[in-house]
Amino acid sequence: MKLYLSSYLFGNESEKLKMLLPEGSRIGHINNAKDWFGADKMLKRTSLAEEMEFLNRLGFRSEHLDLKDYFGKTEALKELLNELDAIWVCGGNTFVLRQAMKLSGFDSLFEELMKRNDFLWAGYSAGICILCDSLKYIEQVDDPHNFPYDGISEALYDGLGLFPFALLPHYDSDHFESEAINAEIQRCIDNKWLFKALRDGEVMILKDSRFLI
């Protein structure tokens, strides 16, 4: 699996994103991190449309992949993922995103996705934090106890486990969560937890098991 991990939105390396997939590739846009209680529904719809349009302008074919449509339907989700070339996982509340992945069975399919050399995981903010071994690194940024879905009433702290350290976006940036991220960085230092901080605009790209940025 190839990775395009941005601190915020598409970052400063979107031209390199085009190099990771053939033109016309199908990308499923996962917007569930914005399902949290209290989210601005209009802003959620607007950001979804803008990000999908940006992916289309890059030469891809984007489609909305709402994990809510697959709650209790893991096999159907598996079939769709097998047809896709990539996913774009947007920012929001990482704990809510984790809940959606649990209820849809996405988390159980992740290991298979990792084995696909032709598959791209791309995203930002919550879409990169979810890849860590734990969500404890960001519990002062995202509310662990926001439960928008039926069936889950306890915080899920286990990440997807691709990285055994924290990825902390919005560091030292003009972002409303930057101050809270700085506090999380200090907490990582105090607890001797490994972390990688990203400023908005910065992107990490992993292709063929090698970090390019």
C-alpha positions as CSV (number, residue, x, y, z in Angstrom):
1,M,0.0,0.0,0.0
2,K,1.2,3.4,-0.9
3,L,0.6,6.4,1.4
4,Y,0.0,10.1,0.9
5,L,-0.2,11.6,4.3
6,S,-0.9,15.3,4.6
7,S,-1.2,17.5,7.7
8,Y,-4.1,19.5,6.2
9,L,-6.1,19.1,3.0
10,F,-3.9,18.2,0.0
11,G,-0.8,19.9,1.3
12,N,2.0,21.3,-0.9
13,E,2.7,18.1,-2.8
14,S,-0.6,17.4,-4.7
15,E,1.3,17.2,-8.0
16,K,3.1,14.2,-6.6
17,L,-0.2,12.6,-5.7
18,K,-0.9,12.4,-9.5
19,M,2.3,10.3,-9.8
20,L,1.1,7.7,-7.3
21,L,-1.9,6.5,-9.4
22,P,-2.7,6.2,-13.1
23,E,-5.1,8.8,-14.5
24,G,-8.7,7.8,-14.2
25,S,-8.1,5.8,-11.0
26,R,-11.2,5.4,-8.7
27,I,-10.9,7.0,-5.3
28,G,-13.4,6.5,-2.5
29,H,-13.7,9.7,-0.4
30,I,-14.3,8.8,3.3
31,N,-15.9,11.8,5.1
32,N,-17.0,10.0,8.3
33,A,-14.6,11.9,10.6
34,K,-17.0,14.8,10.1
35,D,-20.0,12.8,11.5
36,W,-19.4,14.0,15.0
37,F,-22.3,15.5,17.0
38,G,-22.2,19.3,16.6
39,A,-20.6,19.3,13.2
40,D,-21.8,22.0,10.7
41,K,-23.8,19.9,8.1
42,M,-23.5,22.6,5.4
43,L,-19.7,22.9,5.9
44,K,-19.5,19.1,5.8
45,R,-21.3,18.9,2.5
46,T,-19.3,21.8,1.1
47,S,-15.9,20.3,2.0
48,L,-16.9,16.9,0.6
49,A,-17.8,18.4,-2.7
50,E,-14.7,20.6,-2.9
51,E,-12.3,17.8,-2.0
52,M,-13.9,15.4,-4.5
53,E,-13.8,18.1,-7.2
54,F,-10.1,18.6,-6.5
55,L,-9.4,14.9,-6.9
56,N,-11.3,15.0,-10.2
57,R,-9.2,17.9,-11.4
58,L,-6.1,15.9,-10.6
59,G,-7.4,13.3,-13.1
60,F,-9.0,10.8,-10.8
61,R,-12.6,9.6,-10.5
62,S,-13.7,10.3,-7.0
63,E,-16.8,8.9,-5.4
64,H,-18.3,9.3,-1.9
65,L,-17.6,6.2,0.3
66,D,-19.9,6.7,3.3
67,L,-19.0,4.0,5.8
68,K,-22.5,4.4,7.3
69,D,-23.8,2.7,4.2
70,Y,-21.8,-0.4,5.2
71,F,-22.6,-0.7,8.9
72,G,-23.0,-4.5,9.4
73,K,-22.2,-5.1,5.7
74,T,-18.5,-5.9,5.8
75,E,-18.6,-8.2,2.7
76,A,-20.2,-5.5,0.6
77,L,-17.5,-3.0,1.7
78,K,-14.8,-5.5,0.9
79,E,-16.2,-5.9,-2.6
80,L,-16.2,-2.1,-3.1
81,L,-12.7,-1.7,-1.8
82,N,-11.5,-4.4,-4.2
83,E,-12.8,-2.3,-7.0
84,L,-11.2,0.9,-5.8
85,D,-7.7,2.1,-6.5
86,A,-7.5,4.4,-3.5
87,I,-9.2,6.1,-0.7
88,W,-9.1,9.7,0.5
89,V,-9.7,9.9,4.2
90,C,-10.5,13.4,5.4
91,G,-10.1,15.2,8.7
92,G,-12.5,15.7,11.6
93,N,-12.8,13.6,14.8
94,T,-10.5,10.6,14.7
95,F,-12.5,8.8,17.4
96,V,-15.7,9.1,15.3
97,L,-13.8,7.9,12.2
98,R,-12.6,4.9,14.3
99,Q,-16.2,4.1,15.3
100,A,-17.3,4.1,11.7
101,M,-14.5,1.8,10.7
102,K,-15.5,-0.6,13.5
103,L,-19.2,-0.7,12.7
104,S,-18.5,-1.2,8.9
105,G,-15.8,-3.8,9.4
106,F,-13.3,-1.5,7.6
107,D,-10.8,-2.2,10.4
108,S,-10.9,-6.0,9.8
109,L,-10.2,-5.4,6.1
110,F,-7.3,-3.0,6.6
111,E,-4.6,-5.8,6.7
112,E,-5.7,-6.9,3.2
113,L,-5.5,-3.3,2.0
114,M,-1.9,-3.1,3.3
115,K,-0.9,-6.0,1.1
116,R,-2.1,-4.3,-2.1
117,N,0.9,-2.7,-3.8
118,D,-1.4,-1.0,-6.2
119,F,-3.6,0.6,-3.6
120,L,-3.2,4.2,-2.2
121,W,-4.2,5.5,1.2
122,A,-4.3,9.3,1.0
123,G,-5.7,11.8,3.5
124,Y,-5.1,14.4,6.2
125,S,-5.5,15.1,9.9
126,A,-7.8,12.4,11.3
127,G,-7.1,10.4,8.1
128,I,-3.5,10.0,9.1
129,C,-3.9,9.9,12.9
130,I,-6.1,6.8,12.5
131,L,-3.1,4.9,11.1
132,C,-1.2,5.0,14.4
133,D,-1.2,2.2,17.0
134,S,-3.3,4.3,19.5
135,L,-5.5,7.3,19.5
136,K,-4.3,8.3,23.0
137,Y,-1.9,10.8,21.4
138,I,-4.8,13.0,20.3
139,E,-7.4,12.7,23.1
140,Q,-7.0,16.3,24.0
141,V,-7.6,17.4,20.5
142,D,-10.5,15.2,19.4
143,D,-13.3,14.3,21.8
144,P,-13.2,10.5,22.5
145,H,-16.7,10.5,23.9
146,N,-18.6,11.9,20.9
147,F,-20.9,9.0,19.8
148,P,-23.0,9.8,16.7
149,Y,-23.7,6.2,15.8
150,D,-26.0,3.6,17.5
151,G,-24.1,0.6,18.8
152,I,-21.0,2.3,20.3
153,S,-21.0,4.1,23.6
154,E,-17.4,3.6,24.8
155,A,-14.4,5.3,23.4
156,L,-12.2,3.3,21.0
157,Y,-8.5,4.0,21.5
158,D,-6.9,1.4,19.2
159,G,-5.8,2.8,15.9
160,L,-5.2,0.7,12.8
161,G,-1.6,0.1,13.9
162,L,0.4,0.9,10.8
163,F,2.7,3.2,12.7
164,P,4.0,2.4,16.3
165,F,4.1,6.1,17.0
166,A,2.0,9.3,16.9
167,L,1.4,11.3,13.8
168,L,0.5,14.8,14.9
169,P,-0.8,17.2,12.2
170,H,-1.3,21.0,12.4
171,Y,2.0,21.6,14.4
172,D,3.1,25.2,14.5
173,S,0.4,26.1,11.9
174,D,-2.3,28.7,11.4
175,H,-4.9,26.1,12.4
176,F,-7.5,26.3,15.3
177,E,-6.1,22.9,16.6
178,S,-2.5,23.9,16.6
179,E,-2.3,25.0,20.2
180,A,-3.9,21.7,21.3
181,I,-1.5,19.8,19.1
182,N,1.4,21.5,20.8
183,A,0.1,20.3,24.2
184,E,-0.2,16.8,22.8
185,I,3.4,17.0,21.6
186,Q,4.5,18.0,25.1
187,R,2.5,15.1,26.5
188,C,4.3,12.7,24.2
189,I,7.7,14.1,25.3
190,D,6.7,13.8,29.0
191,N,5.6,10.2,28.5
192,K,8.5,9.3,26.2
193,W,6.1,8.4,23.4
194,L,7.5,8.5,19.9
195,F,5.9,11.0,17.5
196,K,6.2,12.7,14.2
197,A,4.8,16.3,13.9
198,L,3.7,17.8,10.6
199,R,3.1,21.4,9.8
200,D,0.2,22.3,7.5
201,G,1.4,22.0,4.0
202,E,3.8,19.2,4.8
203,V,3.2,15.7,3.3
204,M,4.7,12.3,3.9
205,I,4.8,10.0,0.9
206,L,5.5,6.3,1.1
207,K,6.0,4.3,-2.0
208,D,7.4,0.8,-2.3
209,S,8.3,0.8,1.5
210,R,10.4,4.0,1.1
211,F,9.5,7.4,2.4
212,L,9.9,10.0,-0.4
213,I,9.3,13.0,1.8
